[in-house]
Amino acid sequence: MSDRFLFLGPPGAGKGTQAQVLAADRGLLHLSTGELLRAEVQAGTELGAEAQSVMARGELVSDALVLAIVRARLLSHDGGWLLDGFPRNLAQAEALSQLLQELNQPIEHVVLLQLDDGILLQRLLSRGRDDDNEAVIRNRLEVYREQTEPLIAFYRQLGLIREVEAEGDVQAVAGRISSVVS
């Protein structure tokens, strides 16, 4: 059976970094929603053109379009994969679950990176981005929790959640992830 992963966690928990490490270690296709959209636009595909017109208007790309892009990538790939950044809410999770069932590629592990809010706040403030101030970050964490709690419950009910403490250096966290998914 191929490895098929989904990464969840609050902003600043290191999802992107850890996803890259695990994907490289296991030879997985790393599907980051933002990168997928940019790649489709750059490749000039029909889906990319549709995504570009939506993003140019400052709107969010629809769930249906993101799912169509994910479907296209999974159909053209033979092997394991890792989803990072999608789904973000319960409706997306249910639609993704239906798609993966059609493709006979169910998620095997949902890695939930956990980190104390104080550490998340420090990490995000240290990035030095213009839009990262304490009030904005706290709001992003609150929005994350509101949207993600039902998602976590959904995957927990399916027995897929693997909780990992995300404090420490990249290799320490990668080691914890490896131990809970092997």
C-alpha positions in Angstrom: 0.0 0.0 0.0 1.3 3.5 -0.9 1.8 6.1 1.8 -1.0 8.7 1.6 -0.8 11.6 4.1 -2.6 14.7 5.1 -0.9 17.3 7.3 -3.0 19.5 9.7 -1.8 22.1 12.2 -2.0 25.8 13.1 -0.1 28.5 11.3 3.5 28.4 12.4 3.5 24.7 13.4 5.9 23.8 10.6 3.5 21.9 8.3 5.2 22.9 5.1 8.7 22.2 6.3 7.7 18.8 7.8 5.7 17.9 4.7 8.8 18.6 2.5 11.0 16.4 4.8 8.6 13.5 4.8 7.9 13.7 1.1 11.6 13.7 0.3 12.3 10.8 2.8 9.6 8.6 1.4 9.5 9.7 -2.3 6.0 11.1 -2.0 4.2 13.6 -4.3 3.9 16.7 -2.1 0.6 18.4 -2.9 0.6 21.9 -1.4 -2.5 23.7 -2.5 -0.9 27.1 -3.1 2.0 25.5 -5.0 -0.5 23.4 -7.0 -2.4 26.5 -8.1 0.8 28.4 -9.0 2.0 25.4 -11.0 -1.2 25.1 -13.0 -1.2 28.8 -13.8 2.5 28.6 -14.8 1.9 25.5 -17.0 -0.9 27.3 -18.8 -3.4 24.5 -18.3 -7.2 25.1 -18.6 -7.5 24.7 -14.8 -4.7 27.1 -14.3 -6.3 29.7 -16.5 -9.5 29.4 -14.6 -7.6 29.7 -11.2 -5.7 32.7 -12.5 -8.8 34.6 -13.4 -10.3 33.9 -10.0 -7.2 35.0 -8.1 -6.8 38.1 -10.3 -10.1 39.2 -9.0 -8.8 38.8 -5.4 -11.2 35.9 -4.8 -10.6 32.5 -3.3 -10.4 29.6 -5.7 -13.4 27.4 -5.4 -13.3 24.0 -3.6 -14.4 22.4 -6.9 -11.5 23.9 -8.8 -9.0 22.8 -6.1 -10.4 19.3 -6.1 -10.2 19.2 -9.9 -6.5 20.1 -9.7 -5.9 17.5 -7.0 -7.7 14.9 -9.0 -5.6 15.7 -12.1 -2.4 15.4 -10.1 -3.3 12.1 -8.4 -4.5 10.6 -11.7 -1.1 11.4 -13.3 0.9 10.0 -10.3 1.5 6.4 -9.4 2.6 6.2 -5.8 2.3 7.8 -2.4 1.4 11.5 -1.8 1.1 14.1 0.9 -1.6 16.8 1.0 -0.6 20.0 2.7 -3.0 23.0 3.1 -6.2 21.2 1.9 -8.8 20.5 3.2 -9.3 23.5 5.5 -12.8 22.8 6.6 -15.4 20.0 6.9 -17.1 20.5 3.6 -13.7 20.3 1.8 -12.8 17.2 3.8 -16.0 15.4 2.8 -15.6 16.3 -0.9 -11.9 15.2 -0.8 -13.0 11.9 0.9 -15.5 11.3 -1.9 -12.8 12.0 -4.6 -10.2 9.8 -2.9 -12.8 7.0 -2.6 -13.5 7.3 -6.4 -9.8 7.1 -7.1 -9.4 4.2 -4.6 -6.6 6.2 -2.8 -7.9 6.8 0.7 -5.9 8.8 3.2 -3.9 6.5 5.5 -2.5 9.0 8.1 -3.6 12.5 9.2 -0.6 14.1 10.9 -1.8 16.8 13.4 1.1 19.0 14.4 0.4 20.4 17.9 2.2 23.5 19.3 1.5 25.8 22.3 0.1 29.2 21.3 2.9 31.0 23.0 5.5 29.2 20.8 3.4 29.7 17.7 3.1 33.4 18.4 6.9 33.7 18.8 7.6 31.7 15.6 5.2 33.8 13.5 6.4 37.1 14.9 10.0 36.1 14.2 9.2 35.7 10.5 9.1 39.5 10.3 6.2 39.6 7.8 4.4 43.0 7.6 1.0 41.3 8.2 2.3 39.4 11.2 1.5 41.3 14.4 0.2 39.8 17.6 -3.5 40.7 17.1 -3.5 39.4 13.5 -1.8 36.2 14.5 -4.1 35.5 17.4 -7.1 36.1 15.1 -5.6 33.6 12.5 -5.2 31.0 15.3 -8.8 31.5 16.3 -10.0 31.2 12.7 -7.9 28.1 12.4 -9.4 26.5 15.5 -13.0 27.3 14.4 -12.5 25.8 10.9 -10.2 22.9 11.9 -11.8 21.5 15.1 -14.6 19.8 13.0 -12.0 18.6 10.6 -10.0 17.0 13.4 -13.1 15.4 14.8 -14.0 14.0 11.3 -10.5 12.4 10.8 -10.4 11.3 14.5 -13.7 9.4 14.0 -12.1 7.6 11.1 -9.2 6.7 13.3 -6.6 8.5 11.1 -5.3 11.2 13.4 -1.6 10.9 14.5 -0.8 13.7 16.9 2.8 15.0 16.9 4.4 17.6 19.3 5.8 20.2 16.9 8.2 21.9 19.3 11.9 21.5 18.7 14.2 21.5 15.6 13.2 20.2 12.2 14.9 16.8 12.6 13.4 16.1 16.1 9.9 16.8 14.9 10.5 14.8 11.7 11.7 11.9 13.9 8.4 12.1 15.9 6.3 12.1 12.7 8.2 9.1 11.4 7.7 7.1 14.6 3.9 7.7 14.6 3.3 6.8 10.9 5.6 3.8 10.5 
